[in-house]
Amino acid sequence: MTLAEAQRRDAADPLRHFRTAFALPDSIVYLDGNSLGALPNRTAARLADTAAREWGDGLVRSWNSNDWIAAPRRVGDKIAPLIGAQPGEVIVADSTSVNTYKLLAAALAARPGRTVIVSEPGNFPTDVYMAQGLKLLRPDIELRLVPRADIDSALDDNVAVLLLTHVHYKTAEMFDMVGLTAKAHTAGAFTLWDLSHSAGAVCVDLNAANADLAVGCGYKYLNGGPGAPAFLFVAERHQAALHSPLTGWMGHAAPFGFADAYAPAPGIDRFLCGTPPILGLAALEEGVDLMRGADFDALLTKSRALSSYFIDLVETRCPLPLVSPRDAAERGSHISLRHEHGYPVMQALIERGIIGDFRAPDLLRFGFAPLYNSFEDVWHAVGALTDILDVGAWREDRYAVRTRVT
Ligand SMILES: *Cc1c(COP(=O)(O)O)cnc(C)c1O
């Protein structure tokens, strides 16, 4: 395994030209696009234009003249094909956390008599926290956290919704969306899939899986920028029967009718709450447009190839325990390795310009974004990791200093 081989693979990569569409510093190997995606070059200009021309000159007229009001639907429709949804089934709104709350509450209300949410222990914290918060309003709810091997048997006729993160944020293990959705349906429950680590990185086909509900992040593989608004999906067949618990005016059938009585908009629009964040939507639209310009099969193939290459190099050069599935078909686009001193090891890597992240208590996590990562990136990352471990460079005191965000 040589650098020349990595470079040969890059030269044969049909997506290689996308890297120059991002403002990535040359001195950095960025393997954290699963936490915060990189900045597309066009985004800065788009934001400047949205601020100066649309806001500065257009002022309030821009809700109509620049069609700000349609942005949540427009960008949702652009995300739809990336996750196997139809136009009108996806809308951009709020955060993933808030969308999870809205859809959990909607699913529970639509299954009267059923009070159980099934999820797994160790699911992404916000998913579990939002379910716990819902229980404050509805103390009758039971949050049943069961290990993934037992989910099947936990699906009884009391279950209203199965809430799972499709690709696990730590291990990258991927659930069988088709199989579990079918099992949930047999039990009469909805499925709510969190696609935060899936959208733009792995094959997601919500409609082929007959999925009911989904949420996901705009700022990870979709490159929408820090705190980008999130998306949510409600299958068309459910839209008329499901109701958001956050009945803000933007989800009203006629927001500018200013009636006292709430009446939900028909279709996916009812899952809006307040005024859409136009600057955030503009940045997200650039990220999504860029991804839509890429061949999706090539994207998925490259995601698997990069992470597999990383595993191969790690195993030959610095064998650390692999926490992610070895079989690329069973995982997302990131790889986690275990190291007792994972935090200082990651700090030492970051100081050398290799940016991944640390997930407590002992995981080194490396995300591979097929639009802008290269095989050479992977080569350099494993080289630096090998070096740091060989000489024990991570033992220096400064690497032990903990920051608020890891
Ligand atoms: C990143 C992530 C989130 C983030 O939710 P926010 O509301 O945007 O903070 C939610 N779920 C999963 C699985 C994630 O990985």
Ligand as a Chemical Component Dictionary entry (heavy atoms), coordinates in Angstrom:
data_LIG
# 
_chem_comp.id                   LIG 
_chem_comp.type                 NON-POLYMER 
_chem_comp.pdbx_formal_charge   0 
_chem_comp.three_letter_code    LIG 
# 
loop_
_chem_comp_atom.comp_id 
_chem_comp_atom.atom_id 
_chem_comp_atom.alt_atom_id 
_chem_comp_atom.type_symbol 
_chem_comp_atom.charge 
_chem_comp_atom.model_Cartn_x 
_chem_comp_atom.model_Cartn_y 
_chem_comp_atom.model_Cartn_z 
_chem_comp_atom.pdbx_ordinal 
LIG C1 C1 C 0 -26.220 15.367 14.573 1  
LIG C2 C2 C 0 -27.432 14.616 14.954 2  
LIG C3 C3 C 0 -28.563 15.265 15.426 3  
LIG C4 C4 C 0 -28.516 16.736 15.681 4  
LIG O1 O1 O 0 -29.703 17.287 16.056 5  
LIG P1 P1 P 0 -29.790 18.895 16.186 6  
LIG O2 O2 O 0 -31.147 19.143 16.621 7  
LIG O3 O3 O 0 -29.419 19.450 14.852 8  
LIG O4 O4 O 0 -28.739 19.323 17.163 9  
LIG C5 C5 C 0 -29.698 14.508 15.670 10 
LIG N1 N1 N 0 -29.692 13.156 15.487 11 
LIG C6 C6 C 0 -28.589 12.514 15.073 12 
LIG C7 C7 C 0 -28.615 11.039 14.883 13 
LIG C8 C8 C 0 -27.429 13.210 14.800 14 
LIG O5 O5 O 0 -26.342 12.577 14.401 15 
# 
loop_
_chem_comp_bond.comp_id 
_chem_comp_bond.atom_id_1 
_chem_comp_bond.atom_id_2 
_chem_comp_bond.value_order 
_chem_comp_bond.pdbx_ordinal 
LIG C1 C2 SING 1  
LIG C2 C3 SING 2  
LIG C2 C8 DOUB 3  
LIG C3 C4 SING 4  
LIG C3 C5 DOUB 5  
LIG C4 O1 SING 6  
LIG O1 P1 SING 7  
LIG P1 O2 DOUB 8  
LIG P1 O3 SING 9  
LIG P1 O4 SING 10 
LIG C5 N1 SING 11 
LIG N1 C6 DOUB 12 
LIG C6 C7 SING 13 
LIG C6 C8 SING 14 
LIG C8 O5 SING 15 
# 
